[in-house]
């Protein structure tokens, strides 16, 4: 029996799984998950005697003998989501598959009613399932998720993980791997490690290492309110007090989870957040490898799963500068659980774009004779110049300037009246006959 076919690739705002476009889903509240211990009879000649019990522990309650920290998937999800998401479910008896395709036999083992003339009716009531191998060594045994995959015995969303990474059962598979695959399956959110450079250890969806997701990813999952990320205006300079992403939501008064700054070049945007080793997921522990560095982190979101790391580990006195955007992030001081930063986004690039638009509109007005088209051009020019004025763009032409050679046909005191459809009077120094238009 062959493996279930799987194809994963990214698309704008969606994920393509087996040719099907899948939108990101928030995970708030309880999700019921079926956990199925499964082995490949060709590979798994030795299996833990307490296989089912170990799967139960990894899923629901798994205290570390040394630190007593709960290493379970349930504890991770509940903690990093600030209690907004949790899971429950059932661990079913182990299943033996004849070859590397452990998915189909595992899912078909879930309770169902066999019909007399073929087929079956699922009676288990699960939408999500996790297939758990004894170890992940070898092909077709690593962490993977299908979302959705081919519907099998009533289950459309499923993933594969393992208890250990080696056949001798000496090294546990990280809760980060379990979390990544479960989040793929339940939230239909793709991998973040394809970006260049990727977020790495600053997001579990990039590293599978057991750290917190970024503020961006938490917002996608519904674990942080969109309003917790403040939008910084282009052409402005503001101070912000950040709380590290690992602290519970909602944010405390006067603090921001993150700051978002739009790119002046394209549709992407920058996100600025704080990270510190405040819990067992952000600090190296029995549960997680921890974040690469404490401090302020800057990354650029180009697409739903195209997120580039631009700066990290910034502490008091250090800065990040994106020259092409004329964007500067300066860390002014450390605060309890976060940092105070100053963000300066100069509208250099946007002003240049607007100036080009204004010059083009002026040139069109020099040549255009149709009165209705001229009104449209005048209105568009007024909007562009107003944007430039709001942004503080330098060296822009004022609306009150008159061009004597064109008899003030497109700018001047009469502009608002023209744009509104009214004809200026002779006292406004405007045209007095149709020929003048």
N, C-alpha and C positions, 0 to 999 in steps of 0.2 A: 504494500500500500504506500503510495507516494505522499510527499508532504503537501499540505494545503498551499496552493499557489499564493504568493504574496508580492505585491508591488506597492511601494510607498514613494511618493514624490511630492514636492511642494507646488502649490499654485497660489496666486494672489489671494490672501485672506481665507483660503481653504486648504484642505489636504486631499490628495488623490490617493485613494486606497483601492487597489483592484479596479481602477477606472471609474470609481465613484467619488464625487466631490463631497467632502464632509466638513461641516462648519464646527467651529470651536464651541464647546458646551461648558457652562459653569457647573461647578460641583458644590452645591450648598445643601445641607441636610444629610440624610442617611442614604447610602447606596448599599444594596444587598449584593454580595459577591459569593459565587460558588468557588471554593478552592478544591482542586482535584489533584492529589498525589498521583504521578504517572511515571512509569519506567519504560525503557526500550529494552526488550528481552535480548537483543543482540549486543547491547553495551553494558547494561546494568546488571552484572552478575552478582554484585554485592549491594545490598540495600539496607539502610538503617532499620533495625528491628522496630523502632518506634517512629517510622516514617510519618504516619498520619498525625501523631502527637506533635512532632517537630513542625509540621506544616501549620498546625493549629497555633503553636506558640509564635511562629514568625508572623502570622497574620494578626493575632489578637492580643497576646500578652507574653512578653519575652524578656524578663528581667535579666540583666547582666549579672553574673555571679559576683563579680568584683565590686562594681559600682552601684548595682541595683537599678541602673537606668533601663527603662523599657525600650527595647530595640525593635518592637513590633511595628508593622506597617500601620496598624490602627493608631498607635501613639504618634507616629510621625505625621500622618495626615491631620489628626486632630490638633497637634501642636502648631504646625506651620500654617494651618488655615485659621488660626485663632479660634478654634472651636466651631467654625462655620461648616466644616465637612467632617463626616465620620463614616465608618463602614461597619457593617455587620454581615452575617451570612452563615455558611456552614462548610465544614471540611468533610468531604465525602471519602469513602474507602478507597485505597490505592487501586490503580488500574494498570494492567500490563499491556503494552502495545507491541506488535510484532516487529516493528522497525522504527526508523527515526521520526515518522509522523505520529507524534504522541497527542496531537491536537484532536484529530477526529475520534480516535477511540476514547479519549478522555471525555469529550463532550457527549458522545453517544452513550456513555455510562450513566449519565444523569437520569433520574427517574422519568419514565415515559410509559405510555400504554402502547404495546405492540398490536398493530392491526392485523386481522387474520389474512388479508391479501397484500401484505407488505406495507411498509411505512410505519410511522409511530407518531403519537400525540404527546408532546412534552407535558409533564405534570409537576415539574420541579419549581417553576415560578421564577427562575433566574434569567436576567438579561445579560449579566456580566459573569465571566468565569476566568479564573487564573489556573493554568496548568503548571504544576510544580514538579520539576525533575529532582532526582537526588543530587546531581552535580551538573555543571555546565561545560565540562571539558569535552571537546570534540565538535564536529559540524552539526548544525541544526539543533543546538542545545543552548545557545545563548539567549539572553533576554530579547523578547520580540513581542510586538502587539499587532493585532488585526482590528481595525476600527473604521468601517465594519469589515468583517471577513465574510466568507460564504456562510450563510446561516446553517448551523448544525444543531439539530435537536432543540430548536427554539432559541439558541444563543447566537447573537450577532456580533457581540463585542467580547474579545477574549485576548489573553496574553500568556506568554510563557516565561517562567523564571526558574530558579533552582535554589536548593538549600545551601549547596557548597560550590566552590569554584574548581575543586580538584577531586579526582576519583577516590582519594584516601580520606575524604571528608575532613581535611585539616583546616580549611579556610572557609569561613562563611561567605556567602554572597551578600553584598551590602544591601541594607534596607533601601539605599538610594536606587539600586536596580529595580527592586520591587516597586518602589514609588514611581519611578519613571515609566515603567510599563503599565502600571495601573492608571496613571494619569493620561498616558496615550489612549488607553482603552476607554476610560470614563469621560474624559474631557475632549477627546478627539484632537489633541494638541500635539504637534509634531516635534521632532528633535531640533535642538538649538545648536548643535555642534557643527553644522555645515557652514556657518558664517566664517568670515575671515577678517580679523581673528574672532573666535567664539568667546562666549561668556565664561567658559570653563567652570571652575569651582564656585562661581558666583550664582549658579542656577542649576538646580537638580536636573532640569531638562536638557542641560548641556553636558553635565558630568556624570550623572547617575551616582553621585558620591554622597548623598544624604544631607546636603546643605539646603537652606531655604531657597525657594524660587525668588527671583527678583521682584521688585515692586510691579514691574510691567507684567510678569507672568502671573503674579498673585491677582492682579486686576482682571486678567483674562479668565482666571478660574473662579472669579467671584469672591475671592478671599480678602480683597481690599476694595473699598469704595472708590469709584473713579474720582470723586472729589478730593480724596486724600492726596492725589497727585496734582500739584498746583501748576497751572499754565503760566509761563513767563512770557511777557510780551516782547516782541522784537523791537529793538530800539530803546530798550529800557534797562536800568540797572536797579536791582533789588537785593535785599538781604533776606535770607530764609534760615529757619532753624529746623534741621532734619532730625527725625528719630530713626534709629536703625531699623531695617526691614524685619529683623528677628523679633522685635517687641510686638505684643498683642495689638490687634486692631480692635476698635478704631484708634486713631492717633490721639495722644493727649492734647489738651488745649494749647494753642500756640506753636504746635509742631506740624511738620509736613512729612508725609511718607516719602515723597519724591517731588522733583521739579521737572517739568517738561518744557522743552524749547523747540519750536518748529525750525526746520532747516529753511534757509533762504534760497537754497539751490534746487531742491526737489521736494517730494512729498514725504520724506523721512522726518524723523524728529529725534532729539536727544533727550535722554532721561538721566537725572542726577539723583543718586540715593546714597544712604549711609549704611555701612556694614560694620558690625563688631561681633566678637566671639562671646555672645551673651548667653548661649545655651549649648546643649550637647550636640546640636546639629551644625552650628556655626564654628564651634571649637573642635579640635581633634579629640575624638572620644571613642568609646567602644561602638558607637552608632555611626559616626561620620568621620570623614577625613578632614572636615573643616574648610572654611573659606581660605583662599590664598593669602589674603591680607586684610587687615582692618583699615577703615578710613572711608573716604568718599569715592564712589565709583561712578563713572560716566560711560554710557553706552548709547549707540545709535540704532533706532528701530527703523529698518527699511521695509520690512514686510512682517506678516504675522509670525513667521519663524525665522526671519532673517534679521538677527540682532547682533551687532558688532560691538565688541568691547573696545572703548576708546581711551579710557584712563582708569586707574584703580590705585588703592592704597594711599590716596591723598590725605594728608593730615595738616594740622595748623601751619600756615606759612607757605603751603604748596599750592600750585595752580595747574589747571588744564586750559589749554588754548587751542581752539580749532581755527587756524588761520583763514581757511577758505570761507568760513562762516563769520569771522570776526566775533567769535564767542569765547568768553573767558569765564571760568569758574574758579574762584579763589576760596580756599578754606581759611576762615579767619580764626576760629577757635574750636576746641573740643568742648562739648556739652555733656552732661550726664546722659548716656545712651545715644549720643549722636554728635552732630557738628553744626556750627553756624557757618554759612557760606554766603558769598556775594556772587551773583550772576550778572554779567554784563553782556548783553547782546546788541551790538551796534548794527544798525541797519544798512551797512555799507553795500552789501550785495543787492539787497532789495531796492535800495535807492538807485543803484545803477540800472536795474531792470526797469524801474518806474520812469527814470529819466529817458531811457531808450523808447519806452512806450509814448511818453509825452512828445519827444522829438518826432516820432513817426506820425502821431496824430496831427501835429502842427504841419508837417509836410503834406499830409493828405488834405488838410484844410486849405492849404495854399493852392491846391490843384482842383479841389472839388467845387462844382458849380450848382449841383442840385441842392435846393434849399432844405429838403427833408433829410438828406444824407448829412448835410452840414450840421443840422440840429443834433443828430445822433453823435457826430464827431465831437461837437462842442460839449455835450453832456459827458461823454467818455473822458474828454480831456479834463473837465472840471473834477471828476472823480479821482483821476490819477494825481492831479496836482494837490487835491485835498489829502490824499494818502501820503504824499511826499511831505506836506506841511505837518501832518500828524506825527510822522516818523522823524521829523527834524532834518530832512535831507537838505544838504547844502547846495547853493548855486542853482536854485530852481527859479524859473520865470514866474513872476507874480501875475495873478489873474487881472490886475488892474492895468497891466502894460497894454499899450495900443501899438499896432503896427501900421504906420502911416501909409505904407505902400499898398496895403490891402484894405485901407479905409476902416480899420477896426472891425473887419468882418467876422472875426472868430474869437477875439478876446476883448475884454473891457467891461465896463459897468453894465452893458446890456446882456452879458452872458446868461445870467439866470433867467431873464425874461425870454431870451431866444430858446433856451433849452426847455422852458415851460410852454413854448408855443406862441408866445406873444411877440409882436413886432415892436422894436424900439422906436421911440419918437425922434424927430430931428434934433430936439434939445439934448439927446443923449449922444450926439456926435456920431450916430449910426447912419446906415443907408436909408434913403427916403424914397427909393423907387425899386421896382423889381429888378431893374438892370444892375443896381448896386449890390444885390444879393448874389 
